[in-house]
Amino acid sequence: MLGLTSIHEAMADMADGHVDHDELVAGVFTEVKVPGKNGGTGEH
């Protein structure tokens, strides 16, 4: 039974890694709005 437990734990760790990676990639492609740049609210 210990073998199945370790497989379950490994699968849970792998799933957590995928979620973390997806959030990292989403952050790379999320536009951060900075006032005054790229049409922001700053003076030109």
PyMOL CGO cylinders between C-alpha atoms (Angstrom):
from pymol import cmd
from pymol.cgo import CYLINDER

trace = [
    CYLINDER, 0.00, 0.00, 0.00, 2.97, 2.32, 0.56, 0.3, 1, 1, 1, 1, 1, 1,
    CYLINDER, 2.97, 2.32, 0.56, 3.67, 2.29, -3.18, 0.3, 1, 1, 1, 1, 1, 1,
    CYLINDER, 3.67, 2.29, -3.18, 0.24, 3.69, -4.01, 0.3, 1, 1, 1, 1, 1, 1,
    CYLINDER, 0.24, 3.69, -4.01, 0.61, 6.37, -1.35, 0.3, 1, 1, 1, 1, 1, 1,
    CYLINDER, 0.61, 6.37, -1.35, 3.91, 7.55, -2.79, 0.3, 1, 1, 1, 1, 1, 1,
    CYLINDER, 3.91, 7.55, -2.79, 2.42, 7.63, -6.31, 0.3, 1, 1, 1, 1, 1, 1,
    CYLINDER, 2.42, 7.63, -6.31, -0.51, 9.71, -5.02, 0.3, 1, 1, 1, 1, 1, 1,
    CYLINDER, -0.51, 9.71, -5.02, 1.88, 12.16, -3.33, 0.3, 1, 1, 1, 1, 1, 1,
    CYLINDER, 1.88, 12.16, -3.33, 3.99, 12.43, -6.47, 0.3, 1, 1, 1, 1, 1, 1,
    CYLINDER, 3.99, 12.43, -6.47, 0.93, 13.13, -8.61, 0.3, 1, 1, 1, 1, 1, 1,
    CYLINDER, 0.93, 13.13, -8.61, -0.23, 15.85, -6.20, 0.3, 1, 1, 1, 1, 1, 1,
    CYLINDER, -0.23, 15.85, -6.20, 3.24, 17.47, -6.30, 0.3, 1, 1, 1, 1, 1, 1,
    CYLINDER, 3.24, 17.47, -6.30, 3.25, 17.35, -10.09, 0.3, 1, 1, 1, 1, 1, 1,
    CYLINDER, 3.25, 17.35, -10.09, -0.20, 18.98, -10.26, 0.3, 1, 1, 1, 1, 1, 1,
    CYLINDER, -0.20, 18.98, -10.26, 0.94, 21.75, -7.90, 0.3, 1, 1, 1, 1, 1, 1,
    CYLINDER, 0.94, 21.75, -7.90, 3.94, 22.35, -10.15, 0.3, 1, 1, 1, 1, 1, 1,
    CYLINDER, 3.94, 22.35, -10.15, 1.69, 22.72, -13.18, 0.3, 1, 1, 1, 1, 1, 1,
    CYLINDER, 1.69, 22.72, -13.18, -0.50, 25.28, -11.39, 0.3, 1, 1, 1, 1, 1, 1,
    CYLINDER, -0.50, 25.28, -11.39, 2.56, 27.29, -10.32, 0.3, 1, 1, 1, 1, 1, 1,
    CYLINDER, 2.56, 27.29, -10.32, 3.95, 27.19, -13.86, 0.3, 1, 1, 1, 1, 1, 1,
    CYLINDER, 3.95, 27.19, -13.86, 0.62, 28.28, -15.38, 0.3, 1, 1, 1, 1, 1, 1,
    CYLINDER, 0.62, 28.28, -15.38, 0.48, 31.25, -13.00, 0.3, 1, 1, 1, 1, 1, 1,
    CYLINDER, 0.48, 31.25, -13.00, 4.06, 32.19, -13.88, 0.3, 1, 1, 1, 1, 1, 1,
    CYLINDER, 4.06, 32.19, -13.88, 3.34, 32.07, -17.61, 0.3, 1, 1, 1, 1, 1, 1,
    CYLINDER, 3.34, 32.07, -17.61, 0.13, 34.07, -17.16, 0.3, 1, 1, 1, 1, 1, 1,
    CYLINDER, 0.13, 34.07, -17.16, 2.14, 36.72, -15.31, 0.3, 1, 1, 1, 1, 1, 1,
    CYLINDER, 2.14, 36.72, -15.31, 4.56, 36.99, -18.21, 0.3, 1, 1, 1, 1, 1, 1,
    CYLINDER, 4.56, 36.99, -18.21, 1.72, 37.74, -20.62, 0.3, 1, 1, 1, 1, 1, 1,
    CYLINDER, 1.72, 37.74, -20.62, -0.26, 40.05, -18.33, 0.3, 1, 1, 1, 1, 1, 1,
    CYLINDER, -0.26, 40.05, -18.33, 0.12, 43.71, -19.21, 0.3, 1, 1, 1, 1, 1, 1,
    CYLINDER, 0.12, 43.71, -19.21, 1.02, 45.86, -16.24, 0.3, 1, 1, 1, 1, 1, 1,
    CYLINDER, 1.02, 45.86, -16.24, -0.31, 49.39, -16.59, 0.3, 1, 1, 1, 1, 1, 1,
    CYLINDER, -0.31, 49.39, -16.59, 2.19, 52.04, -15.54, 0.3, 1, 1, 1, 1, 1, 1,
    CYLINDER, 2.19, 52.04, -15.54, 0.90, 55.62, -15.28, 0.3, 1, 1, 1, 1, 1, 1,
    CYLINDER, 0.90, 55.62, -15.28, 2.64, 57.88, -17.78, 0.3, 1, 1, 1, 1, 1, 1,
    CYLINDER, 2.64, 57.88, -17.78, 3.75, 55.11, -20.12, 0.3, 1, 1, 1, 1, 1, 1,
    CYLINDER, 3.75, 55.11, -20.12, 2.09, 53.65, -23.20, 0.3, 1, 1, 1, 1, 1, 1,
    CYLINDER, 2.09, 53.65, -23.20, -0.97, 55.88, -23.10, 0.3, 1, 1, 1, 1, 1, 1,
    CYLINDER, -0.97, 55.88, -23.10, -1.30, 55.96, -19.31, 0.3, 1, 1, 1, 1, 1, 1,
    CYLINDER, -1.30, 55.96, -19.31, -2.56, 58.90, -17.29, 0.3, 1, 1, 1, 1, 1, 1,
    CYLINDER, -2.56, 58.90, -17.29, 0.76, 60.78, -17.03, 0.3, 1, 1, 1, 1, 1, 1,
    CYLINDER, 0.76, 60.78, -17.03, 1.83, 63.96, -18.78, 0.3, 1, 1, 1, 1, 1, 1,
    CYLINDER, 1.83, 63.96, -18.78, 3.13, 63.74, -22.36, 0.3, 1, 1, 1, 1, 1, 1,
]
cmd.load_cgo(trace, "trace")
